[in-house]
Amino acid sequence: MRHQKSRHRLTQKPDHARMMERNLLTSVLLYEVVRTTKQRAKVVRPLVDRAIATAKRQEPQRAVRVLNAMVTDRNASRKVMEVFVNRYKNRTSGFTRVTPAGYRSGDGAEMVDIVLIDAEVAAAPGAKTQTEKVIKKEKKAKATKSAKAS
């Protein structure tokens, strides 16, 4: 029986799907905001969380080796080790947010923006979505919280 064996998969051939996952993971780590389909975001979200958690948990030399096996660009693993480990030192999981971005005009596929939490970057090119609203709302909540504490 396959009880509780949930897994998100892409519908390409296995080698192609694996390479798409690696490329998407690399893009999310490098650019911090990526617009993609909802299904692809579901596939890559646990990979991003696993990559950052691995970098935080393991010793640096071993973590770099593991990350280089996961991504297609060494700059992505360097960014994880130098930027994300420090940014997320107080967060144990949930490093990404997926926000709806409408539908693709060609085939009507549901599009989403996958964003790293606490990212100080603009939304994807040409994007006027809920991502900006959520980031703005978080900043406003932090400001009111600090004002109440003062």
N, C-alpha and C positions, 0 to 999 in steps of 0.2 A: 504494500500500500504506500501511497505517496502523501500521506497526511503531513501538513505543515512543511512542505518542500517548495514554498513559493520562490519563484525566480523570474525575473524579468529578462526577456530575450528579444533579440532583433531577428527579423525574418530572413536575413541574408544567409548565404552559405557560411559555415562556421569560421573559416579563416577570414572572410570578408567582414563578418560581424565582429570578430575579435579585434581586427585592425581599426574598424570604425569606433569601437569602444575606446581603444587606446588614443586615437586621434582626438576624440571628443574630450576625453579626460585631460589630455595635454592642453587643449584649447581653453578649457575651463580654468585650469591652473595658471595658465599664462595671462589670459585676458580678464578673468574674474567674472565676466558677464558673457553668456553665449545664448543666442536664440536658436532653438532647435524644436523638434516635434516633441509632443508630450511623452510618447513611448521611449524615445531616445533619452530624454531627461530622466525617466524612471530607471533606465538601465545604468546611466552614468552616475547618478546621485550616490549610491552606495560605494562606488569606486573612488569618488572624491573623498568621501568620509574616511574610507579605509586608508587612502594614501596619506592624508594629513595625520590620522591617528597613528599610523605606523611611524611616521617621522617624529612624532612626539614621544612615542613609547620606547623605541629602540635607540641604541647608541648610534651616533651620527654616521660612522663609516658603514655600518650594516644597513642603516636606513637608506643611504644614498644608493647602495647596490639594489635594494628592493625597489626603490622608486624608479631607477633607470630601467628596470625590467618592465615597469608598468607604463611608462610614458615613452613618447617617440622623440622628445627633444630634451637634451640635458639641462637646458635653461629652466625647464619646468621643475625638475627635481631640485635645482639650485634655489629657485624661488620658494619652493615648499620649505626647504631647510632654513633659509635666511629670513623669510618674511612670515610665512604662515605659522611656523612653530611659535614664534613670539606673539603673533596676533591672537592666536587661539590657546594660549597657555592656560587660561582659566576655564575654557570650554571643553567638555569631554566628547561631545558629538553634536550633530546637527549643524554642520558647517555650511550647508547650502540652503537656498530658498528657491522654490519654483513658483513663478507667477505667470498667469495666463497672458498671452500677447495676441490673442485673436486667432484668425484662421488664415492659412496660406491661400493666396488667390488662385493658384494653378489647380490644386486638387482638393482644397478645403480641409487640409490636415490641420489639426489643432496645434497651434504654436505656443511655446512657453519660453520665458527667459529663465535660465538657471544662473543664479547669482550667488557668489560667496558672501556669507554674512559679514557685516562690517566692512564691506568693500567700499573704498573711496573713489569709485570710478563712475562715469556716466553709463546710462543704459546702452544697449546694443545700438549700432548705427541706425538712425531713422526710427528709433523706438520711442513711442509716446504711450507708455503702458502703465500698469499698476505698480511696476517695479519702482519708478520714481516716487510714486505716492507713498509706498511702503517705507522707503528709505527716509523720505521727508517726515513721515509720521513718527518713525523711530527717533530721529534727531529731535523733533519737537517734544516727544515724551521724555527723552533724556534731559532736555533743557528745563522742562517743568519740574522734573524730579529733583534736579540739582537746585532749582530755585526754592522749592519747598524745604530742602535740607538746610538751606542758608538761613 
